[in-house]
Amino acid sequence: MGLSNQNTSTTRKRVCFLAYQGALACASCLYFLLSPFASAETVSALDDIQFWVGSGANRAAMVIDWDDTSATDESLVWGYRWDGTATGEDMLLAVLESDTRLFAKLSSPNSGGVALYGLGYDRNDDGQFAISDSTPFNADGIAITGTDDGATSVDSSDLYAEGFFNAFWHYGLSSGNPFDEAPEGDEWASSGGGASGRTLSDGDWDSWTFTPTFDFTSFAENPIAAESPFSADFDSDDDTDGTDFLAWQRGFGIDVGATLAQGDADGNGTVDAFDLQLWSTNFGSVAMGGALLSASFVVPEPSCIACALWVFFVFVSFGTRQSSRRKIS
């Protein structure tokens, strides 16, 4: 064996050993991300929430229940982060802007703030949400309307309820976790006002419950975490696999105007390590009824992103060097 071949063999072993070490270092992180326990559906505390919007040191939760007549229907929960001063209206608008599946009919701002008439949710995530009165919603999922009653979702798989004179959305508050069964758990209370006048504090929970009987003691029940809308199905063939990884690899480094097909999983116009980790956490998922089903789809921790990207670049670097050597020889 010549000296060149010996060096190549030694380099290959060294790189494989380094990659193996990196894989071991990331094993616990990746196991957590791919484990079916990584994405708990039931919400009993703020830490169970999967979909967070905003940024800051303070945290609050918003829970929406579309049917107060049922004791078994599930409510959806989102989380909100902020610094400084924020209101219940700020939280609602931030969630509407971030979750493309959520829609709302609101009043125009006035001296009393903003009134909520209707809330809808594209439950099957097919991008075809519409209601029976043909109300158009803007890019943030908001329609500014007058008082409305009676419109329904066009798609029976989606959720929508509205009311003002014949029914309404009851706004409830809790200064702590209302789903905590421990003695120190807080309880829901009727707001007595609107979300615009509600000043949030760290640890607060807000409840929006649709009640056709004007029940002021009606609050959200059976909370589950609203899932992340991020998709790593870059080729739109209803699964997340190796072909999608190749799409991300080709698009990696695009920092403006990137599309889903180019590897932009989180819709921010860039293709970066975060998109790679979203692909990793959703690998193996298959779409059913318009929604991707997987063991877990969680927003990754920065350390996990670094691990995945490090291992990726070890192999890319090694492959590039080998290719160069073949050309030289």
N, C-alpha and C positions, 0 to 999 in steps of 0.2 A: 504494500500500500504506500503511495507517495505521500510526501509531506503535506501537500495541498488537501488530499483526501482525509488525512489524519486531523488536520485543523478543522475541516468541515464537520467531521464526526464529533470532535470535541465541542465545537460551538453548538452543534445541534443538541447534544446532551446537556450542555450548560443552560441553554435557553429553555429546554423542556423542564429542567429542574426548577428554574426560576418561575416558570409558569405554574408548575405544580405547587410550589410554595405559595404563590399568589392565590391559587384556587383554594388551598387549605385555609389561608387567612380569611378568605371571603366566604367560606363554607357556611358558617353560622348565619351570616347576613343573607346569603342567597336562599338558604333553607327557610328562613323566616319569610322572605318575600314570596316563595313558591309554595309555602305550606298552606293548606286549606284553613288553618287557624289564623292566618295573617290578616284576614279580612272578616272580622266579626260583624254579623249583620245587626244583631240586636244592640241598641244603644242604651246603656245604663249609666254612662258617665261621659264627660267631655272627651276623654281619651279614646272612646269608641267611635267617634265621628271620623269619617273617611274624607269627606269633601269640605275643605276649608277654603275660605276666601279672605282677602285682606291680609294685612301684616301688622304686627305689633305685639306688645306684651300681654294685652288683655284678651280674654276669650269669652265668647257667649255662644249660645245655641239657638237655632230657630227650628221649630217643629211644626209641620203642616199636616193636618188631618182633614181629609175631604169628606168624611161621613161620620157625624156624631151620633147617628142612629144605630151604628154597628159597634158592638163591643169587641169585635175581632178584626176589624180592618186595621191596616198598618199605616202609621204616620211616617213621613220622611223627615230626616234631620240633617241640617247643614251647620257648619261652624263658621264663626266670624271672628277675626282678629283685628285689633286696632290699638292705636295710642291716642292719648288726649281724650277728647269728648266725642261720643257717638250716640246715635239714637236708634230706636227700633226701626225707624224708616231707613236709616243708613244701612242697617244690616239687611233688610229686605231688598233694597235696591242693589246692594253689592252681590247678593246671591243671584238675583235675576240677571245681572250683567255677566256673571261667571258661568252659570249653568244654562246652557243653550236649550235644555229640555223644559225649563220652568218659564211660565207665562203669567202675566197679571194685567187685569183691567184696573186702572187707577183714575182718580179724579185729578183735575188740574190743581196745582198747589194754591192754597188760599190761606187766610189768616189762621185757620185751625189745623193747617198741615195738609196731608194727602189722605184721602179715603180709599180703602180697598174694596172693590166691587167683585172681582173674580180672580180665581187662581187656577192655572192649568198645568199639566205635566205630561210631556211626551213619554209615556211610560215604556213604550216599545222602542224608543229612540230611533225611529225611522225618518226623522226630519220632516214629517208631514203633519204636524199639529195644526188643527183648525177647529173653529167652533161654529155652531149652527147659524149664527147671525152674521157670519162672514167678516167679523172684525179683523182688521189687519194689525199685526204686531210689529214693532220696530226691531232693530237688530239686537236690542237688549231684552226682547220678549215682553215689551210693555205697550199697552194701548191706553191712551188717555181718552176717556169716554164720560158720558153722563151716567146717571144712576141706571143700572140695568138689572133685569131679573129674567131667569129662565133659559138662557142659552146653554147648550150642552156640547160635549165633544163630538166632532164628526166621526172620529175613530173610537169605537167602543173600547178599544184597548187602552186608550189614554184617559187621563183624569181631568175633569173640569167641573167647577161649581161656581155659581155667581148668585148674588142677591143683594137687595137693599130694602125693598118694601115687603117682599114675601119670604125672605130668608136673609141671613147675613153671615159674614165671617167674624166670629167672636175672637177678640184679642185677649189672651191671657198672659200673665207674668209670673215668674218665680225668681226670687233672689238667690236661689241655690238649685241644686239638682232635685227636681220633683219626682224623679224615677228612682231615687235612692230609698231602699226599703229600710235602711237603718233608722234608728230613732231621730237622728239629727237631720234626716232628709227634709227638704223644704216642700211646700205645697203650692199648687197653682192658685192664683187669685185673679179675678176679673180686673182688667186694666182700669176701667172707669174712664178711659180716654183713648186716644189714638196712638199709633206708633210714632208719629212725628214728635209728640211730647214726651216720649219715653226715653229718659237718659240711661244708657246702659252702664252697668258696673261689671267688673271682672267676675265671671262665674254665673252671670244671669242666663235665664232660659226664657224664650218667648214661644207662645203657642198661638197658632192660627187654626181655628176649627170652624168648619162650615156647619151651621145649624139651621134647619128649616123651621124650627120651633122657637127661635129666638131664646135659646137656653143660655143664660149668662153663667151657668155653672158647668158649661161644656168645655172640656180641655182635651188636648191631643193625648192619644193612648197608643200603646203598642209601637213604640218608636224603633225604626230601623234606619241604618245609615244610608243616605243618598250616595249612590256609587259615583265614582269618577267617570266623566264622559270621555276621557282620553282614549284614543284608539291607536294601536300599533299595527293595524291591518293595512299596511301601506299600499298593497296592490288591490285592496278592496275585493278580495275573493272569499270573504267571510271566515277566514281563520288567520292565526298569527303563527308564522313558521319561518323557516330558513330563507325563503324568498323575500320575506319582509325585511330580514336582517340585511340582505344584499342591497335592498332599496335604501336602507339607512346608510349603509357603507358608502354607496355612490353619492349620497347627498350630504354626507358629513362635512361640516365647515360652512355650509350656506348660512349666512347670518341675516338675510333680508328676503322676505317674500317667499319663503319655502312653503311647499304644499305637503299634504299628507302623503302623496305619491312619492315625494322626495325624501321622506323620512321624518317629517315634523309631526310627532305624536301629540304634543300638547297644544298645537295650534298657535304658537307664538311667533311663527315666521322664521325660526332658526332650526337647524339640525345639529344637535349637540349631544353631550353625554347623558343628559336627562332623558332624551328620546330613546337612547339605547337602553337605559334601565327600564323604561316603560315597556319597551319590547320584551325585555328579559322577564319582567314580572307577569306579562300577559302571554308568554310563549305557550303554545298548545291550546289556546282558547278557540272555540268554534262558535260562530254566530247562529243563534236560534231565535226566530221571530224578530230579527232586526237588532238584537242586542248580543254583544259578545259575552259568552259564559266562560269563566275560568276559575281556577282554584282561588285566586286572589288578584286584585288589581288595586294596588296601593301606591300612593306617592312615595317614592323611595327616599331613604335618608342619603345625605351627601356622601357618607363613607361608603355606602353600597355602590353609588354611581362611580366613585373613584376606583373601587375594586374592579368593577366590570370593565371600565375603560382601560385600566392598567393591563389587565389580562389581554384585552383586545389588541392593544398596541404592541405588547410583547410578541404576539404571533404575527402581526402585520410587519413589524420591524424585521423579524427573523425571515419572513417570506421575501421581503424586499431585498435583503442582503443576499439570500441564496440566489435569487433571480439575477442580481447584478453579477455574482461570481460566475454563474453559468455563461453569461454574455461575454465576460472577460476571457474565460478559458476557451 
